[in-house]
Amino acid sequence: MALDFREVTLRFDPTSGRTQRESATAVFGSRVRRASAALKGINIGYTNGDHELLRQEVDIDVTTIVNNAVTVAVDFLLRDSSGNIDDPYSGSVEVMVLADVA
């Protein structure tokens, strides 16, 4: 078992009204047998002023492993206490992809 890792950064444009989802692919030097992903860093904020936070979500999933490529998807949400997702928010998420490579 050989362990290798790659970093990917996903960028989220200003959005309101929904949870955002973006994907990125990490490419390794040899075939990937298993993989997992972890949060490395986050930058998230409102684009139209200061708000009290109700909910902040960053959820990372490994969605596919094909030969030497691992695709991850990130769900990204920032919500204030108004009860709606009506304020635009944006940011970025850094993901560390860990793989058992052949």
C-alpha positions in Angstrom: 0.0 0.0 0.0 1.4 3.4 -1.1 -0.2 6.5 0.1 -0.2 9.7 -2.0 -2.1 13.0 -1.8 -3.1 15.9 -4.0 -4.6 19.3 -3.2 -7.5 20.8 -5.2 -9.2 24.1 -4.8 -12.9 24.7 -5.7 -14.1 28.2 -6.2 -17.7 29.3 -5.7 -19.1 32.4 -7.4 -21.5 34.7 -5.7 -24.9 32.9 -5.4 -28.1 33.2 -3.4 -31.1 31.0 -3.0 -29.5 27.5 -2.9 -26.6 25.3 -1.8 -23.8 25.4 -4.3 -22.1 22.2 -5.6 -18.8 22.2 -7.5 -16.5 19.3 -8.5 -12.7 19.0 -9.1 -10.5 16.1 -10.1 -7.1 15.1 -8.6 -4.8 13.2 -10.9 -2.3 10.8 -9.4 0.8 9.1 -10.9 -0.6 5.6 -10.9 -3.9 3.7 -10.5 -6.0 4.6 -7.4 -7.4 1.7 -5.4 -9.2 3.7 -2.7 -9.5 7.4 -1.9 -10.8 9.8 0.7 -11.0 13.6 1.0 -10.5 16.0 3.8 -11.0 19.7 4.3 -7.7 21.6 4.1 -9.0 25.2 4.1 -12.1 27.4 3.6 -12.8 31.0 2.7 -16.5 31.9 2.8 -18.3 35.2 3.1 -21.3 37.3 2.1 -20.7 39.6 -0.8 -23.3 42.3 0.3 -22.4 43.2 3.8 -22.3 41.9 7.3 -24.8 39.2 8.5 -25.4 37.1 11.5 -24.8 33.5 10.8 -27.3 30.7 11.2 -25.8 27.9 9.1 -22.5 27.3 7.4 -22.0 24.0 5.4 -19.1 22.4 3.7 -19.6 18.8 2.8 -17.0 16.9 0.7 -17.6 13.6 -1.1 -15.4 11.4 -3.3 -17.8 10.9 -6.3 -15.7 8.8 -8.7 -12.4 7.0 -8.9 -11.3 6.2 -12.5 -7.8 4.7 -13.0 -5.5 7.5 -11.7 -8.2 10.2 -11.3 -10.3 11.0 -8.2 -13.2 13.4 -8.5 -14.5 15.1 -5.4 -17.7 17.2 -5.0 -18.2 19.9 -2.4 -21.6 21.2 -1.1 -21.2 24.8 0.0 -23.7 27.0 1.9 -23.8 30.2 4.0 -27.1 31.2 5.5 -28.0 34.0 7.8 -30.7 34.1 10.5 -33.5 35.6 8.2 -34.9 32.2 7.4 -34.0 32.4 3.7 -30.9 31.9 1.6 -31.4 35.3 0.0 -28.0 36.9 0.5 -25.3 36.3 -2.1 -22.3 34.4 -0.7 -19.0 33.2 -2.3 -15.7 31.7 -1.4 -13.4 28.8 -2.0 -12.6 25.4 -0.4 -9.3 23.6 -0.4 -9.5 19.8 -0.4 -6.8 17.3 0.4 -7.4 14.1 -1.6 -5.7 11.0 -0.1 -5.3 7.9 -2.2 -4.0 4.3 -1.9 -2.2 4.0 -5.2 -0.8 0.9 -7.0 
